[in-house]
Amino acid sequence: MTAHTRPLAIVTGASSGIGYELARCCAAQGFDVLIAADQPSIHAAAQDFRALGAAVEAIEADLATRDGVDKLYAATHGRPVEALLANAGHGLGHGFLDQDFDDVQHIIDTNITGTLYLIQKVGRDMRASGRGRILITGSVAGFMPGSFQAVYSGTKAFINSFSFALRNELQDTGVTVTCLMPGATETEFFARADMLDTKVGQEEKDDPAEVAKTGFEAMMQGEGDVVTGWKNKLQTTIANVTPAETLAERHRTIAEPGSGKP
Ligand SMILES: NC(=O)c1ccc[n+]([C@@H]2O[C@H](COP(=O)([O-])OP(=O)(O)OC[C@H]3O[C@@H](n4cnc5c(N)ncnc54)[C@H](OP(=O)(O)O)[C@@H]3O)[C@@H](O)[C@H]2O)c1
């Protein structure tokens, strides 16, 4: 990254799904991109974004760890970050008592701890320079207790809430915070969460390119939040006036192992 005529965006979880499409939006809309994911496939994604005219640096790092986040942050080499798209995250299906605690810890460390650590580092620089855009990928899952996906949904409730609070704290700083709250989207997510035998894992899902475009535009407009798709908007509106016990029971019907077609 030597030519600095374009602004720089960091996109985490850019090797697949929503993050890949977010990085593509950034590259197509004039950003250079610093992208990160845990697996070597991030380098193939980098090639795709270079083809769009962006300078691209790809970092392989486990963003559940402080070392991983430090490695990503160090790769900015002090260059100002115009946009941070904190998107890396993963899910975990099955009942809580049946989950491996290492997996539970890794979700919390990725979706919450690593995400916050990165946002704090980059956010401090943005506040000091009086400008910047932060997009955080939350989820409609954060609106309801997610039976058989309980830890994941809890992390997204945290992220949704955190995003609104941070946005308020930064309201006079020139830094905007936007929360992208997708519904079920066609990505690697459900396979990785071992939820392909569930109703939600099998149903028709939103297009990640559409979801990312909506999120990218909301970030550029400096909006506070965006729930993608009318079905998801309806779902969150209903969730806001429905007892938590009812929501948890409803989530069981779509996320319990075996709830999908055999
Ligand atoms: N798909 C949905 O239905 C849905 C709905 C609402 C919100 N979301 C959220 O959208 C975001 C993107 O997920 P997706 O649906 O696009 O799934 P995905 O296709 O599985 O993409 C997840 C991305 O995050 C990266 N990642 C996960 N854990 C990481 C870690 N510890 N360190 C570094 N990179 C990590 C993955 O890279 P590696 O392969 O290298 O690990 C991948 O690039 C997540 O925050 C997810 O919670 C998804």
The ligand as an SDF file (V2000), in Angstrom:
LIG
                    3D

 48 52  0  0  0  0  0  0  0  0999 V2000
  -25.6240  -15.2020    7.5230 N   0  0  0  0  0  0  0  0  0  0  0  0
  -26.5620  -14.7600    8.3370 C   0  0  0  0  0  0  0  0  0  0  0  0
  -27.7050  -15.2490    8.3460 O   0  0  0  0  0  0  0  0  0  0  0  0
  -26.2670  -13.5840    9.2490 C   0  0  0  0  0  0  0  0  0  0  0  0
  -27.3510  -12.8690    9.7710 C   0  0  0  0  0  0  0  0  0  0  0  0
  -27.0910  -11.7820   10.6130 C   0  0  0  0  0  0  0  0  0  0  0  0
  -25.7830  -11.4340   10.9160 C   0  0  0  0  0  0  0  0  0  0  0  0
  -24.7500  -12.1530   10.4090 N   0  0  0  0  0  0  0  0  0  0  0  0
  -23.3890  -11.7370   10.7650 C   0  0  0  0  0  0  0  0  0  0  0  0
  -22.7020  -11.3780    9.5880 O   0  0  0  0  0  0  0  0  0  0  0  0
  -21.2900  -11.4840    9.8120 C   0  0  0  0  0  0  0  0  0  0  0  0
  -20.6740  -12.2130    8.6510 C   0  0  0  0  0  0  0  0  0  0  0  0
  -21.1450  -13.5520    8.6170 O   0  0  0  0  0  0  0  0  0  0  0  0
  -21.5600  -14.2940    7.2700 P   0  0  0  0  0  0  0  0  0  0  0  0
  -22.9720  -14.6250    7.3480 O   0  0  0  0  0  0  0  0  0  0  0  0
  -21.0480  -13.5440    6.1010 O   0  0  0  0  0  0  0  0  0  0  0  0
  -20.7770  -15.6790    7.4530 O   0  0  0  0  0  0  0  0  0  0  0  0
  -19.4930  -16.3050    6.7640 P   0  0  0  0  0  0  0  0  0  0  0  0
  -19.7010  -16.4600    5.3080 O   0  0  0  0  0  0  0  0  0  0  0  0
  -19.1960  -17.5050    7.5770 O   0  0  0  0  0  0  0  0  0  0  0  0
  -18.3440  -15.1950    6.9740 O   0  0  0  0  0  0  0  0  0  0  0  0
  -17.7490  -14.9780    8.2320 C   0  0  0  0  0  0  0  0  0  0  0  0
  -16.4280  -14.2420    8.0300 C   0  0  0  0  0  0  0  0  0  0  0  0
  -15.8800  -13.9330    9.3190 O   0  0  0  0  0  0  0  0  0  0  0  0
  -14.5770  -14.4930    9.3990 C   0  0  0  0  0  0  0  0  0  0  0  0
  -14.2840  -14.8980   10.7780 N   0  0  0  0  0  0  0  0  0  0  0  0
  -15.0680  -15.6010   11.6330 C   0  0  0  0  0  0  0  0  0  0  0  0
  -14.4420  -15.7640   12.8030 N   0  0  0  0  0  0  0  0  0  0  0  0
  -13.2290  -15.1490   12.6890 C   0  0  0  0  0  0  0  0  0  0  0  0
  -12.1180  -14.9770   13.5590 C   0  0  0  0  0  0  0  0  0  0  0  0
  -12.1130  -15.4600   14.8140 N   0  0  0  0  0  0  0  0  0  0  0  0
  -11.0500  -14.3060   13.0970 N   0  0  0  0  0  0  0  0  0  0  0  0
  -11.0220  -13.8230   11.8340 C   0  0  0  0  0  0  0  0  0  0  0  0
  -12.0430  -13.9480   10.9690 N   0  0  0  0  0  0  0  0  0  0  0  0
  -13.1400  -14.6100   11.3940 C   0  0  0  0  0  0  0  0  0  0  0  0
  -14.5800  -15.6680    8.4360 C   0  0  0  0  0  0  0  0  0  0  0  0
  -13.2660  -15.9450    8.0450 O   0  0  0  0  0  0  0  0  0  0  0  0
  -12.5850  -17.4090    8.2720 P   0  0  0  0  0  0  0  0  0  0  0  0
  -13.3110  -18.3400    7.3500 O   0  0  0  0  0  0  0  0  0  0  0  0
  -11.1820  -17.1830    7.8870 O   0  0  0  0  0  0  0  0  0  0  0  0
  -12.7940  -17.7590    9.7110 O   0  0  0  0  0  0  0  0  0  0  0  0
  -15.4010  -15.0810    7.2880 C   0  0  0  0  0  0  0  0  0  0  0  0
  -14.5880  -14.2460    6.5050 O   0  0  0  0  0  0  0  0  0  0  0  0
  -21.1290  -12.1810   11.1560 C   0  0  0  0  0  0  0  0  0  0  0  0
  -20.8480  -11.2170   12.1450 O   0  0  0  0  0  0  0  0  0  0  0  0
  -22.5100  -12.7910   11.3910 C   0  0  0  0  0  0  0  0  0  0  0  0
  -22.7720  -12.9450   12.7530 O   0  0  0  0  0  0  0  0  0  0  0  0
  -24.9590  -13.2090    9.5750 C   0  0  0  0  0  0  0  0  0  0  0  0
  1  2  1  0
  2  3  2  0
  2  4  1  0
  4  5  1  0
  4 48  2  0
  5  6  2  0
  6  7  1  0
  7  8  2  0
  8  9  1  0
  8 48  1  0
  9 10  1  0
  9 46  1  0
 10 11  1  0
 11 12  1  0
 11 44  1  0
 12 13  1  0
 13 14  1  0
 14 15  2  0
 14 16  1  0
 14 17  1  0
 17 18  1  0
 18 19  2  0
 18 20  1  0
 18 21  1  0
 21 22  1  0
 22 23  1  0
 23 24  1  0
 23 42  1  0
 24 25  1  0
 25 26  1  0
 25 36  1  0
 26 27  1  0
 26 35  1  0
 27 28  2  0
 28 29  1  0
 29 30  1  0
 29 35  2  0
 30 31  1  0
 30 32  2  0
 32 33  1  0
 33 34  2  0
 34 35  1  0
 36 37  1  0
 36 42  1  0
 37 38  1  0
 38 39  2  0
 38 40  1  0
 38 41  1  0
 42 43  1  0
 44 45  1  0
 44 46  1  0
 46 47  1  0
M  CHG  2   8   1  16  -1
M  END
$$$$
